[in-house]
Amino acid sequence: MNTIYEALSDPIRRQILDLLRERPHHVGELVTLLGKSQPNVSKHLRVLREAGLVQVRQAAQQRWYALDPTPLAELDTWLESFRVLWAERYDRLKDYLATLPPEDSDLTE
């Protein structure tokens, strides 16, 4: 079973998710938009489906894929700790820069 992290590690799969964010697509549309072969696109869609990032529905002869953003909440929760870390570092940088003397405009011209 693929995890969300494994699924997102490939740039083609991230590109597929970007396309599905706009609206659902059938495989043929994704093949055209990505410029990849149908077996290649289907392989990536299977990985995304196994990770729970896309849902598929059959309509006549076509399979339609739609984004399921629910699993992205797990990723967002994990990333939150990094956002806090970076915010703290930016605050420290801002404090440090405030301690530096102002630049002499005559020296920079």
DOFI-786654 format. One record per residue: y, x, z of N, C-alpha, C in turn. Coordinates in steps of 0.2 Angstrom, whole numbers. Layout:
BEGIN
+-------+-------+-------+-------+-------+-------+-------+-------+-------+
|    nv |    nu |    nw |   cav |   cau |   caw |    cv |    cu |    cw |
+-------+-------+-------+-------+-------+-------+-------+-------+-------+
|     Y |     X |     Z |     Y |     X |     Z |     Y |     X |     Z |
...
+-------+-------+-------+-------+-------+-------+-------+-------+-------+
This chain:
BEGIN
+-------+-------+-------+-------+-------+-------+-------+-------+-------+
|    nv |    nu |    nw |   cav |   cau |   caw |    cv |    cu |    cw |
+-------+-------+-------+-------+-------+-------+-------+-------+-------+
|    -6 |     4 |     0 |     0 |     0 |     0 |     6 |     4 |     0 |
|    11 |     3 |    -4 |    17 |     7 |    -5 |    22 |     4 |     0 |
|    25 |     9 |     3 |    31 |     7 |     8 |    37 |     7 |     4 |
|    42 |     4 |     7 |    49 |     3 |     4 |    52 |    10 |     2 |
|    50 |    15 |     7 |    53 |    22 |     6 |    50 |    25 |    -1 |
|    44 |    24 |    -1 |    40 |    27 |    -7 |    43 |    23 |   -14 |
|    43 |    17 |   -13 |    46 |    13 |   -19 |    53 |    15 |   -21 |
|    57 |    16 |   -16 |    64 |    18 |   -18 |    65 |    25 |   -20 |
|    59 |    29 |   -19 |    60 |    36 |   -21 |    61 |    38 |   -28 |
|    59 |    33 |   -32 |    59 |    34 |   -40 |    65 |    31 |   -43 |
|    69 |    35 |   -47 |    75 |    32 |   -50 |    74 |    26 |   -55 |
|    68 |    26 |   -58 |    67 |    20 |   -62 |    66 |    14 |   -58 |
|    63 |    14 |   -53 |    62 |     8 |   -48 |    69 |     6 |   -45 |
|    73 |    11 |   -44 |    80 |     9 |   -41 |    84 |     6 |   -47 |
|    83 |     8 |   -53 |    86 |     5 |   -59 |    84 |    -2 |   -60 |
|    77 |    -3 |   -59 |    75 |   -10 |   -60 |    78 |   -14 |   -54 |
|    78 |   -12 |   -48 |    81 |   -16 |   -43 |    88 |   -18 |   -44 |
|    92 |   -13 |   -47 |    99 |   -14 |   -49 |    99 |   -20 |   -54 |
|    95 |   -20 |   -59 |    95 |   -25 |   -64 |    93 |   -32 |   -61 |
|    88 |   -32 |   -56 |    85 |   -38 |   -53 |    91 |   -41 |   -48 |
|    95 |   -36 |   -46 |   100 |   -39 |   -42 |   105 |   -44 |   -45 |
|   106 |   -42 |   -52 |   110 |   -47 |   -56 |   107 |   -54 |   -57 |
|   100 |   -54 |   -59 |    97 |   -60 |   -60 |    89 |   -58 |   -61 |
|    85 |   -63 |   -61 |    78 |   -62 |   -62 |    77 |   -60 |   -70 |
|    72 |   -56 |   -71 |    71 |   -54 |   -78 |    63 |   -54 |   -79 |
|    61 |   -55 |   -86 |    54 |   -55 |   -87 |    53 |   -48 |   -90 |
|    47 |   -46 |   -90 |    45 |   -39 |   -91 |    48 |   -36 |   -98 |
|    48 |   -41 |  -103 |    50 |   -39 |  -110 |    58 |   -37 |  -109 |
|    61 |   -40 |  -105 |    69 |   -39 |  -105 |    69 |   -32 |  -101 |
|    66 |   -31 |   -96 |    66 |   -25 |   -92 |    64 |   -19 |   -97 |
|    59 |   -20 |  -101 |    57 |   -14 |  -106 |    63 |   -13 |  -110 |
|    66 |   -18 |  -113 |    71 |   -17 |  -118 |    77 |   -13 |  -114 |
|    79 |   -16 |  -108 |    85 |   -13 |  -104 |    84 |    -6 |  -102 |
|    78 |    -4 |  -100 |    76 |     2 |   -98 |    74 |     7 |  -103 |
|    72 |     5 |  -109 |    70 |     9 |  -114 |    64 |    13 |  -113 |
|    59 |    10 |  -109 |    53 |    12 |  -107 |    47 |     8 |  -110 |
|    41 |    11 |  -110 |    36 |     7 |  -112 |    34 |     1 |  -107 |
|    31 |    -4 |  -110 |    28 |    -9 |  -106 |    24 |    -7 |  -100 |
|    19 |    -3 |  -102 |    14 |    -1 |   -96 |    18 |     3 |   -91 |
|    23 |     7 |   -93 |    27 |    11 |   -88 |    31 |     6 |   -84 |
|    34 |     1 |   -87 |    38 |    -3 |   -83 |    34 |    -8 |   -78 |
|    28 |   -10 |   -81 |    23 |   -14 |   -77 |    21 |   -10 |   -71 |
|    20 |    -3 |   -72 |    17 |     1 |   -66 |    23 |     1 |   -61 |
|    29 |     2 |   -63 |    34 |     2 |   -58 |    35 |    -5 |   -54 |
|    34 |   -10 |   -58 |    35 |   -17 |   -55 |    29 |   -18 |   -50 |
|    23 |   -15 |   -51 |    18 |   -16 |   -47 |    20 |   -12 |   -40 |
|    22 |    -6 |   -40 |    24 |    -3 |   -34 |    29 |    -7 |   -30 |
|    34 |    -9 |   -34 |    40 |   -13 |   -31 |    37 |   -20 |   -28 |
|    32 |   -23 |   -31 |    29 |   -29 |   -29 |    25 |   -27 |   -22 |
|    21 |   -22 |   -22 |    17 |   -20 |   -17 |    21 |   -18 |   -11 |
|    27 |   -16 |   -12 |    32 |   -14 |    -6 |    36 |   -20 |    -4 |
|    35 |   -26 |    -7 |    38 |   -32 |    -5 |    45 |   -33 |    -8 |
|    47 |   -28 |   -12 |    54 |   -29 |   -15 |    55 |   -33 |   -20 |
|    50 |   -35 |   -24 |    51 |   -40 |   -29 |    46 |   -46 |   -29 |
|    47 |   -51 |   -31 |    43 |   -57 |   -31 |    42 |   -58 |   -39 |
|    36 |   -61 |   -40 |    34 |   -62 |   -47 |    32 |   -70 |   -48 |
|    34 |   -73 |   -53 |    31 |   -79 |   -55 |    30 |   -80 |   -62 |
|    24 |   -83 |   -63 |    22 |   -84 |   -70 |    25 |   -90 |   -73 |
|    28 |   -90 |   -79 |    30 |   -96 |   -83 |    28 |   -95 |   -90 |
|    23 |   -99 |   -92 |    20 |   -99 |   -98 |    17 |   -92 |   -99 |
|    19 |   -88 |  -104 |    16 |   -82 |  -106 |    20 |   -76 |  -102 |
|    25 |   -78 |   -99 |    30 |   -72 |   -96 |    29 |   -72 |   -89 |
|    30 |   -66 |   -86 |    30 |   -65 |   -79 |    38 |   -63 |   -77 |
|    40 |   -67 |   -73 |    47 |   -66 |   -71 |    48 |   -63 |   -64 |
|    52 |   -57 |   -64 |    53 |   -54 |   -58 |    59 |   -55 |   -55 |
|    59 |   -56 |   -48 |    66 |   -57 |   -45 |    66 |   -52 |   -39 |
|    72 |   -50 |   -37 |    73 |   -46 |   -31 |    71 |   -50 |   -25 |
|    68 |   -47 |   -20 |    67 |   -50 |   -13 |    70 |   -45 |    -8 |
|    77 |   -46 |    -6 |    80 |   -41 |    -2 |    78 |   -41 |     5 |
|    74 |   -45 |     7 |    71 |   -45 |    14 |    69 |   -38 |    17 |
|    65 |   -35 |    13 |    62 |   -28 |    16 |    68 |   -23 |    16 |
|    73 |   -24 |    13 |    79 |   -19 |    13 |    82 |   -19 |    20 |
|    81 |   -25 |    24 |    84 |   -25 |    31 |    81 |   -19 |    35 |
|    74 |   -18 |    34 |    71 |   -12 |    38 |    75 |    -6 |    36 |
|    76 |    -5 |    30 |    80 |     1 |    28 |    87 |     2 |    31 |
|    90 |    -4 |    30 |    97 |    -4 |    33 |    97 |    -2 |    41 |
|    92 |    -5 |    44 |    91 |    -3 |    51 |    91 |     4 |    53 |
|    86 |     7 |    49 |    85 |    14 |    49 |    91 |    18 |    47 |
|    95 |    16 |    42 |   101 |    20 |    40 |   107 |    19 |    45 |
|   107 |    14 |    49 |   112 |    13 |    54 |   113 |    18 |    58 |
|   108 |    22 |    61 |   109 |    27 |    65 |   112 |    33 |    62 |
|   111 |    34 |    55 |   115 |    39 |    51 |   122 |    37 |    50 |
|   123 |    31 |    50 |   130 |    29 |    49 |   134 |    31 |    55 |
|   131 |    29 |    61 |   134 |    31 |    67 |   135 |    39 |    68 |
|   130 |    42 |    66 |   131 |    50 |    66 |   137 |    52 |    62 |
|   137 |    50 |    56 |   142 |    52 |    51 |   149 |    50 |    54 |
|   150 |    44 |    57 |   156 |    41 |    59 |   158 |    46 |    65 |
|   154 |    48 |    69 |   156 |    53 |    74 |   158 |    59 |    72 |
|   155 |    62 |    66 |   157 |    68 |    63 |   163 |    68 |    60 |
|   165 |    62 |    57 |   171 |    61 |    54 |   177 |    61 |    59 |
|   175 |    58 |    65 |   180 |    57 |    70 |   182 |    64 |    73 |
|   176 |    68 |    74 |   177 |    75 |    76 |   181 |    79 |    71 |
|   180 |    78 |    65 |   184 |    82 |    59 |   191 |    80 |    59 |
|   192 |    74 |    60 |   199 |    71 |    60 |   203 |    74 |    66 |
|   199 |    74 |    72 |   202 |    77 |    78 |   204 |    85 |    77 |
|   199 |    88 |    74 |   200 |    96 |    73 |   206 |    97 |    68 |
|   206 |    93 |    63 |   212 |    94 |    58 |   218 |    92 |    61 |
|   219 |    88 |    66 |   225 |    86 |    69 |   227 |    92 |    73 |
|   223 |    97 |    75 |   225 |   102 |    79 |   228 |   108 |    75 |
|   227 |   108 |    68 |   229 |   113 |    64 |   236 |   113 |    63 |
|   240 |   119 |    63 |   247 |   118 |    61 |   248 |   116 |    54 |
|   254 |   112 |    53 |   255 |   110 |    47 |   256 |   115 |    42 |
|   255 |   114 |    35 |   255 |   119 |    30 |   263 |   120 |    29 |
|   265 |   127 |    28 |   271 |   128 |    26 |   272 |   127 |    19 |
|   276 |   122 |    17 |   277 |   120 |    10 |   280 |   126 |     5 |
|   283 |   131 |     8 |   286 |   137 |     4 |   280 |   141 |     2 |
|   275 |   141 |     6 |   269 |   145 |     4 |   265 |   142 |    -1 |
|   265 |   136 |    -2 |   260 |   133 |    -7 |   264 |   132 |   -13 |
|   270 |   133 |   -14 |   273 |   132 |   -21 |   273 |   138 |   -25 |
+-------+-------+-------+-------+-------+-------+-------+-------+-------+
